[in-house]
């Protein structure tokens, strides 16, 4: 239970919208509010409560969840709905996971494993979805360049030191990418050198101490004894002692060195081109028939898509694992995310694949700070809008104010200005603390770009190989909003994608408190939570379903 402080100077306004408003909107609704006092940290939540805090209700539980449990109990009990398809554009997904396998989309017009494109959609045997990172030989891309590396590679010969085209947008983006590339490469090399130094020091110490520990089975007591003797071996014993004291094993250290090594060799390597294994031209958006139907071959390296799927669709009330938001839906895996940055072509083609194969909602829990072909993605977003498909995307985990650091993709605006569609929702993350840390410390925010917030800090969800874990990020917030949107479209299928977006934004909960953000110079300051997104709210399934009922009737 929260710490509840009865302080009338700090009120939380919970906003519920019903019919008939003086202010003109596409959806005319009357603003009704009531106040309650739920200020404090959720440091006393039980382990069980922490595992589903995102579903709780601010009034019932004094926890800033999305009121999903309340919605099921009060609004959805014995109510009929329609099944729909939710596409997840992400990494490979463990489609055999115990909590997901019942809810994987099956292409009704494709016969499995006959090596024929039965439905003539250009993708052979796409029975459960498609992987745009694979080839006909069954090879799938795992590691990829970051987008700024691709920009440097594309333009480095064009924009040499004597280039006169220094005012073009391409040149400015190249210089921004080059600066980022040089900084990230330097950081990766410094990290690699530091970790390698630690690892090398450990192996030297291990060799020096092999007389005392021939099997390398170090014990703290024996290491302490060598330290106390203060002889030539003491410095080596100290190295191993410190490592063990901080909980690091030899395996941990070797794993730790892999991260900067992969960055240097793959993500930041201009000479590394992961697209070589694919057929089709990366620079040609019309060349779309590439990839394979292998969706789960590399789940030992990819976990993100499985986490997102669990938040949305994990089987409810089966006494196993977790409860997703909705079970009367199927998820369509569309694999476009490697370890590195997504290609704009894959994003755009993945959106069109999802639309063309019947998805009503598309979840895109990824983002990057550069985009070579953003116009392709904007065209795909507009294509989804034309076909009444809602897209929900994550706002990013850099703690940026997107009103200032406004290079974030994918987004639905053109050159950081006009929005191109009404079917795209960008979602930030909150914690379960109703105080200055309500905004999750990692979440991007911004009045111009971020539409709404949802729980995203310490969310318990599915993990490959029938496992479960806590994770944090706006990716999980986006998945929650996709689930709520699916509930609305499932129970009120007459509502358009643009109406569902408006309902989600207007029916959220408003928290009239100040939260802490980082300013441009890195300093911290307090600002109203309501100023951090367009809606100023946190998504609320209960309110959204009430509103959807009224709008549907109208």
Secondary structure as GFF3:
##gff-version 3
##sequence-region A 1 554
A	DSSP	beta_strand	12	19	.	.	.	ID=ss1
A	DSSP	beta_strand	29	36	.	.	.	ID=ss2
A	DSSP	alpha_helix	47	50	.	.	.	ID=ss3
A	DSSP	three_ten_helix	53	55	.	.	.	ID=ss4
A	DSSP	alpha_helix	68	71	.	.	.	ID=ss5
A	DSSP	pi_helix	72	76	.	.	.	ID=ss6
A	DSSP	beta_strand	84	90	.	.	.	ID=ss7
A	DSSP	three_ten_helix	101	103	.	.	.	ID=ss8
A	DSSP	beta_strand	129	131	.	.	.	ID=ss9
A	DSSP	alpha_helix	147	155	.	.	.	ID=ss10
A	DSSP	alpha_helix	169	208	.	.	.	ID=ss11
A	DSSP	alpha_helix	220	229	.	.	.	ID=ss12
A	DSSP	alpha_helix	234	245	.	.	.	ID=ss13
A	DSSP	alpha_helix	250	262	.	.	.	ID=ss14
A	DSSP	pi_helix	263	267	.	.	.	ID=ss15
A	DSSP	three_ten_helix	274	277	.	.	.	ID=ss16
A	DSSP	alpha_helix	304	313	.	.	.	ID=ss17
A	DSSP	beta_strand	329	335	.	.	.	ID=ss18
A	DSSP	alpha_helix	344	356	.	.	.	ID=ss19
A	DSSP	beta_strand	361	364	.	.	.	ID=ss20
A	DSSP	alpha_helix	374	386	.	.	.	ID=ss21
A	DSSP	beta_strand	390	394	.	.	.	ID=ss22
A	DSSP	beta_strand	424	430	.	.	.	ID=ss23
A	DSSP	beta_strand	452	455	.	.	.	ID=ss24
A	DSSP	beta_strand	459	463	.	.	.	ID=ss25
A	DSSP	beta_strand	467	471	.	.	.	ID=ss26
A	DSSP	alpha_helix	474	491	.	.	.	ID=ss27
A	DSSP	alpha_helix	497	506	.	.	.	ID=ss28
A	DSSP	beta_strand	514	518	.	.	.	ID=ss29
A	DSSP	beta_strand	524	528	.	.	.	ID=ss30
A	DSSP	three_ten_helix	529	531	.	.	.	ID=ss31
A	DSSP	alpha_helix	541	553	.	.	.	ID=ss32
###
